[in-house]
Amino acid sequence: DNNNNNNLRDLSLTKAVATLSTPQLLTQLSLLDEFRRSPTNNLYQRVRALFFLYAVHRFHLPERRRLLEDKQKKKKRRKCRGVKNDDDEQFEQQQQQQQQQQ
């Protein structure tokens, strides 16, 4: 168990954040904020938690938002040009299958 804690502690913030989905990351940030506000933890741990919160909110979340917006823009451009994406094709296939079953 101590080895697991050391491995987690030595993991870079970027790698740790990359393993989580956005909802999972937000949940972990909430837990980290609760930890930071807890008066029972020592000052060093609380300040370290604050730096992690700052880094994720300042760098990682905005990057995820930018990537999501870029993906949505590309999807919109493809749709305007009449290019179908995988989701459109899957939807059409499902509808065709439903019509054949009826």
C-alpha positions in Angstrom: 0.0 0.0 0.0 2.9 2.3 0.8 4.4 1.5 -2.6 1.1 2.5 -4.3 1.1 5.8 -2.4 4.6 6.5 -3.5 3.8 5.7 -7.1 0.8 8.0 -7.1 2.8 10.7 -5.4 5.6 10.5 -8.0 3.1 10.6 -10.9 3.1 13.9 -12.7 -0.1 16.0 -12.5 -0.4 15.9 -16.3 -0.3 12.2 -16.4 -2.7 11.9 -13.5 -5.2 14.3 -15.1 -4.9 12.5 -18.5 -6.2 9.3 -17.0 -9.5 10.9 -15.9 -12.6 11.9 -17.8 -13.8 15.4 -17.3 -16.6 14.4 -14.9 -14.1 12.2 -12.9 -11.6 15.1 -12.8 -14.2 17.5 -11.5 -15.2 15.0 -8.8 -11.5 14.6 -7.8 -11.1 18.4 -7.7 -14.1 18.7 -5.4 -12.5 16.1 -3.1 -9.2 17.9 -3.2 -10.8 21.2 -2.4 -12.5 19.6 0.6 -9.1 18.3 1.7 -7.6 21.7 1.3 -10.2 23.3 3.4 -9.9 20.8 6.2 -8.2 22.3 9.3 -7.0 18.9 10.4 -4.4 18.6 7.6 -1.0 20.3 8.0 -0.3 23.5 6.2 2.1 22.0 3.7 -0.5 19.5 2.5 -3.2 22.2 2.2 -0.9 24.5 0.3 0.2 21.7 -2.0 -3.5 20.8 -2.7 -4.1 24.5 -3.5 -1.3 24.5 -6.1 -2.7 21.4 -7.7 -6.2 23.0 -7.8 -4.7 26.1 -9.4 -2.7 24.1 -12.0 -5.7 22.0 -13.1 -8.1 25.0 -13.2 -5.6 27.2 -15.0 -4.1 24.8 -17.5 -5.8 21.5 -17.8 -9.5 22.4 -17.8 -9.1 25.2 -20.3 -7.2 22.9 -22.6 -9.9 20.3 -22.4 -12.5 23.0 -23.2 -10.5 24.2 -26.1 -10.1 20.7 -27.5 -13.9 20.1 -27.1 -14.7 23.4 -28.9 -12.3 22.6 -31.7 -13.9 19.2 -32.1 -17.4 20.8 -32.2 -16.2 23.3 -34.8 -14.8 20.6 -37.0 -18.0 18.6 -36.7 -20.1 21.7 -37.6 -17.8 22.5 -40.6 -18.1 18.9 -41.8 -21.9 19.0 -41.4 -22.1 22.2 -43.4 -20.1 20.7 -46.2 -22.3 17.6 -46.2 -19.6 15.3 -44.9 -21.0 12.6 -42.6 -19.2 11.5 -39.5 -19.3 8.1 -37.8 -22.1 9.1 -35.5 -24.3 10.2 -38.5 -23.7 6.9 -40.3 -24.4 4.8 -37.1 -27.6 6.7 -36.6 -28.7 6.1 -40.2 -27.9 2.4 -39.9 -29.9 2.1 -36.8 -32.9 3.8 -38.4 -32.6 1.6 -41.4 -32.5 -1.5 -39.2 -35.6 -0.3 -37.3 -37.5 0.3 -40.6 -36.6 -3.2 -41.8 -37.8 -4.7 -38.6 -41.2 -3.0 -38.9 
